[in-house]
């Protein structure tokens, strides 16, 4: 644990009310972020800047001092644009990862014919890598990193491999929200090759992910996390079976009461910042 007495929680999510809402957890995360901040813990949120997010209404603006990062995916460079807004009715900041190729489109995961975007795998890899590179640039070491949503599912693995020796993540505990399936398709066949973002990751590290299904991503992320939070009462049996509590991993089962009172999740954060 750092000698710094300030506690810090980083929430990385592909949904957060009022920007995007795919599940009930978008509002739970909103309440949790605010309550955590109000408890005296520093909180920052990182999410994708999907094209459906209205920049004017939500008062997003580019953070020029953080810009200039290029994210490499399979030898191709993608410029990262970082935007920020203040969460309504709170004094905490939400950082949005943006890129014209991946997030300018006025849709989230599907086109207007309801087809799953062929590059959703690359969009996920870009977002995961962008989020971690941005935290490095912050120089803001989080005690807890809470990853929520399938687009964050590579982050727990990356933190245990590529970013393992980064000082900024030296004492971070990883929480992953396992959700009920958000898509039935498989990610494109290039997914595994492109997810190997460094020599520290071996193909065997991606074994749990290799099917490219929503279920596989959830299990892969959960296996690398320190704590798994079930974000739904409709979890697949395979996920529940694979992500059992152990001496190395804590599992928090879904509680519908979180919609009204997020105190149990805040207590989880507090326990992790003190361990």
C-alpha positions as CSV (number, residue, x, y, z in Angstrom):
1,X,0.0,0.0,0.0
2,X,1.2,3.5,-0.8
3,X,2.2,5.9,2.0
4,X,-0.2,8.4,0.4
5,X,-3.3,8.5,2.6
6,X,-5.7,9.5,-0.1
7,X,-7.9,6.7,-1.3
8,X,-8.7,6.5,-5.0
9,X,-11.3,4.6,-7.0
10,X,-11.3,4.4,-10.8
11,X,-14.5,3.3,-12.5
12,X,-14.0,2.1,-16.1
13,X,-17.4,1.4,-17.7
14,X,-19.1,1.2,-21.1
15,X,-22.3,2.6,-19.5
16,X,-23.1,5.3,-16.9
17,X,-26.2,7.2,-16.4
18,X,-27.0,9.8,-17.8
19,X,-24.6,9.2,-20.8
20,X,-25.5,5.7,-21.8
21,X,-27.8,3.2,-20.2
22,X,-27.9,-0.4,-21.3
23,X,-28.8,-2.1,-18.0
24,X,-29.9,-1.2,-14.5
25,X,-26.3,-1.0,-13.5
26,X,-25.8,2.3,-15.3
27,X,-27.8,4.1,-12.6
28,X,-26.3,2.0,-9.9
29,X,-22.8,3.1,-11.0
30,X,-24.0,6.7,-11.1
31,X,-25.1,6.5,-7.5
32,X,-22.1,4.5,-6.4
33,X,-19.6,7.0,-8.0
34,X,-21.4,9.9,-6.2
35,X,-21.7,8.2,-2.9
36,X,-18.0,7.1,-3.0
37,X,-16.9,10.6,-3.8
38,X,-19.1,12.0,-1.0
39,X,-17.5,9.5,1.5
40,X,-14.1,11.3,0.9
41,X,-12.6,8.9,-1.6
42,X,-11.3,10.4,-4.8
43,X,-13.2,9.0,-7.8
44,X,-12.6,9.2,-11.6
45,X,-14.6,7.6,-14.3
46,X,-13.5,6.5,-17.8
47,X,-15.9,5.5,-20.5
48,X,-16.1,5.4,-24.4
49,X,-17.4,8.5,-26.1
50,X,-20.0,6.8,-28.1
51,X,-21.5,8.9,-30.9
52,X,-24.9,8.8,-29.3
53,X,-23.6,10.9,-26.4
54,X,-24.7,14.5,-26.9
55,X,-21.5,16.6,-26.3
56,X,-23.3,19.9,-26.1
57,X,-26.0,18.7,-23.7
58,X,-23.5,17.0,-21.4
59,X,-20.9,19.7,-21.8
60,X,-18.0,17.5,-23.0
61,X,-14.8,19.3,-23.9
62,X,-11.4,18.1,-25.0
63,X,-8.6,17.8,-22.5
64,X,-5.8,19.2,-24.6
65,X,-3.0,18.5,-22.0
66,X,-3.9,14.7,-22.2
67,X,-4.2,14.5,-25.9
68,X,-1.4,13.3,-28.2
69,X,-1.5,9.6,-27.2
70,X,-1.5,7.2,-30.2
71,X,-2.9,3.8,-29.4
72,X,-1.4,0.9,-31.4
73,X,-3.5,-2.1,-32.3
74,X,-1.9,-4.7,-34.4
75,X,0.7,-2.2,-35.7
76,X,-1.9,0.4,-36.7
77,X,-1.9,3.7,-35.0
78,X,-5.2,5.3,-33.8
79,X,-5.1,8.8,-32.3
80,X,-6.8,9.1,-28.9
81,X,-8.9,12.1,-28.1
82,X,-9.7,12.6,-24.5
83,X,-12.8,14.6,-23.5
84,X,-14.1,15.4,-20.0
85,X,-17.4,16.3,-18.4
86,X,-18.6,16.7,-14.8
87,X,-21.1,14.2,-13.6
88,X,-24.4,16.1,-13.1
89,X,-25.1,17.0,-9.5
90,X,-21.6,15.9,-8.5
91,X,-18.1,17.3,-8.5
92,X,-16.4,14.4,-10.1
93,X,-15.1,14.1,-13.6
94,X,-15.9,11.6,-16.3
95,X,-13.2,11.1,-19.0
96,X,-14.4,10.0,-22.4
97,X,-12.1,8.0,-24.8
98,X,-12.7,9.1,-28.4
99,X,-11.5,8.2,-31.8
100,X,-13.0,9.1,-35.2
101,X,-12.7,5.6,-36.6
102,X,-14.3,3.8,-33.6
103,X,-16.7,6.2,-31.9
104,X,-17.9,8.9,-34.3
105,X,-20.8,6.7,-35.6
106,X,-24.2,7.5,-34.2
107,X,-24.7,4.0,-32.8
108,X,-23.3,2.0,-30.0
109,X,-22.7,-1.7,-30.9
110,X,-25.0,-2.3,-33.9
111,X,-25.8,-0.6,-37.3
112,X,-29.3,0.5,-38.3
113,X,-30.0,-3.0,-39.6
114,X,-29.2,-4.4,-36.2
115,X,-26.0,-6.0,-37.3
116,X,-23.3,-6.3,-34.7
117,X,-20.4,-4.1,-35.8
118,X,-17.6,-6.2,-37.3
119,X,-14.9,-4.1,-35.6
120,X,-16.4,-4.3,-32.1
121,X,-13.4,-6.3,-31.0
122,X,-11.0,-3.6,-32.1
123,X,-13.2,-0.9,-30.5
124,X,-12.9,-2.9,-27.2
125,X,-9.2,-3.3,-27.5
126,X,-8.8,0.4,-28.3
127,X,-10.9,1.4,-25.3
128,X,-9.2,-0.9,-22.8
129,X,-5.7,0.2,-23.9
130,X,-6.7,3.9,-24.0
131,X,-8.1,3.8,-20.5
132,X,-5.0,2.3,-19.0
133,X,-2.7,4.6,-21.0
134,X,-4.7,7.6,-19.8
135,X,-4.4,6.6,-16.2
136,X,-0.6,6.4,-16.7
137,X,-0.7,9.9,-18.1
138,X,-2.7,11.1,-15.1
139,X,-0.1,9.8,-12.7
140,X,-3.0,9.0,-10.5
141,X,-2.6,5.5,-8.8
142,X,-6.0,4.0,-8.0
143,X,-6.4,1.6,-5.1
144,X,-9.5,0.1,-6.8
145,X,-10.2,-0.3,-10.5
146,X,-13.8,-1.3,-11.1
147,X,-14.4,-2.5,-14.6
148,X,-18.0,-2.7,-15.8
149,X,-19.4,-4.0,-19.1
150,X,-18.0,-6.3,-21.7
151,X,-16.0,-3.5,-23.4
152,X,-13.8,-3.4,-20.3
153,X,-13.2,-7.2,-20.2
154,X,-9.6,-7.2,-21.3
155,X,-8.5,-4.7,-18.6
156,X,-8.2,-7.2,-15.8
157,X,-6.0,-9.4,-18.0
158,X,-3.9,-6.4,-19.2
159,X,-3.3,-5.3,-15.6
160,X,-2.0,-8.7,-14.7
161,X,0.3,-8.9,-17.8
162,X,1.3,-5.9,-19.9
163,X,0.8,-3.3,-17.1
164,X,1.8,-5.5,-14.2
165,X,5.1,-3.5,-13.6
166,X,3.6,0.0,-14.1
167,X,4.1,1.9,-10.8
168,X,0.7,3.6,-11.2
169,X,-1.0,0.2,-10.9
170,X,1.3,-1.2,-8.3
171,X,-1.4,-1.6,-5.6
172,X,-4.6,-1.6,-7.6
173,X,-7.3,-4.2,-6.7
174,X,-9.4,-5.1,-9.7
175,X,-13.2,-5.5,-9.5
176,X,-15.2,-6.8,-12.5
177,X,-18.9,-6.6,-12.9
178,X,-20.1,-9.7,-14.6
179,X,-23.3,-9.0,-16.6
180,X,-26.0,-11.1,-18.2
181,X,-25.1,-11.5,-21.9
182,X,-25.3,-8.3,-24.0
183,X,-24.8,-9.9,-27.4
184,X,-25.2,-13.4,-29.0
185,X,-22.7,-13.0,-31.8
186,X,-18.9,-13.8,-31.7
187,X,-16.2,-11.2,-32.1
188,X,-14.4,-11.3,-35.4
189,X,-11.7,-14.0,-36.0
190,X,-8.9,-11.5,-35.7
191,X,-9.8,-10.8,-32.1
192,X,-7.2,-13.0,-30.4
193,X,-4.3,-11.8,-32.5
194,X,-5.1,-8.1,-32.0
195,X,-5.7,-8.6,-28.2
196,X,-2.0,-9.5,-27.9
197,X,-0.9,-6.0,-27.2
198,X,2.5,-6.8,-25.8
199,X,5.1,-9.6,-25.4
200,X,4.0,-10.0,-21.8
201,X,0.7,-11.6,-23.0
202,X,0.9,-15.1,-24.3
203,X,-1.8,-16.8,-26.3
204,X,-2.6,-19.2,-23.4
205,X,-3.4,-16.1,-21.2
206,X,-6.3,-15.5,-23.6
207,X,-7.6,-19.1,-23.5
208,X,-10.7,-18.1,-21.5
209,X,-11.5,-15.4,-24.1
210,X,-10.8,-17.3,-27.3
211,X,-14.4,-18.2,-28.2
212,X,-15.1,-14.4,-28.6
213,X,-18.5,-14.7,-27.1
214,X,-20.0,-12.4,-24.4
215,X,-19.8,-15.4,-22.0
216,X,-16.1,-16.0,-22.8
217,X,-15.3,-12.3,-22.2
218,X,-17.0,-12.3,-18.9
219,X,-15.3,-15.5,-17.7
220,X,-11.9,-14.3,-18.9
221,X,-12.2,-10.9,-17.1
222,X,-13.6,-12.5,-14.0
223,X,-10.7,-14.9,-13.7
224,X,-8.2,-12.1,-13.8
225,X,-10.1,-9.9,-11.3
226,X,-9.7,-9.9,-7.5
227,X,-13.4,-9.4,-7.0
228,X,-16.3,-10.3,-9.2
229,X,-19.6,-8.5,-8.8
230,X,-22.6,-10.2,-10.4
231,X,-24.4,-7.2,-12.0
232,X,-27.6,-9.2,-12.7
233,X,-29.9,-11.8,-11.2
234,X,-29.9,-13.6,-14.6
235,X,-26.4,-14.8,-14.8
236,X,-25.6,-17.8,-17.0
237,X,-24.9,-21.0,-15.1
238,X,-21.5,-21.4,-16.9
239,X,-20.4,-18.0,-15.6
240,X,-21.6,-18.7,-12.1
241,X,-19.8,-22.1,-12.2
242,X,-16.5,-20.7,-13.6
243,X,-16.4,-17.7,-11.3
244,X,-16.7,-19.2,-7.9
245,X,-15.3,-17.6,-4.7
246,X,-11.9,-18.8,-3.6
247,X,-9.1,-17.8,-1.3
248,X,-7.9,-15.6,-4.1
249,X,-11.2,-14.2,-5.3
250,X,-14.2,-12.7,-3.7
251,X,-17.7,-12.9,-5.4
252,X,-20.5,-10.5,-4.6
253,X,-23.9,-11.8,-5.7
254,X,-26.4,-9.4,-7.3
255,X,-28.8,-7.6,-4.9
256,X,-31.8,-5.7,-6.3
257,X,-31.5,-3.5,-3.3
258,X,-28.5,-1.8,-4.9
259,X,-30.9,0.2,-7.1
260,X,-31.9,2.1,-4.0
261,X,-28.9,1.8,-1.7
262,X,-25.3,1.2,-3.0
263,X,-23.8,1.1,0.5
264,X,-22.7,-2.6,0.2
265,X,-20.7,-1.7,-2.9
266,X,-19.2,1.3,-1.2
267,X,-18.2,-0.9,1.7
268,X,-16.5,-3.2,-0.8
269,X,-14.5,-0.3,-2.1
270,X,-13.5,0.8,1.4
271,X,-12.4,-2.7,2.3
272,X,-10.3,-3.0,-0.8
273,X,-8.6,0.4,-0.2
274,X,-7.6,-0.8,3.3
275,X,-6.4,-4.3,2.4
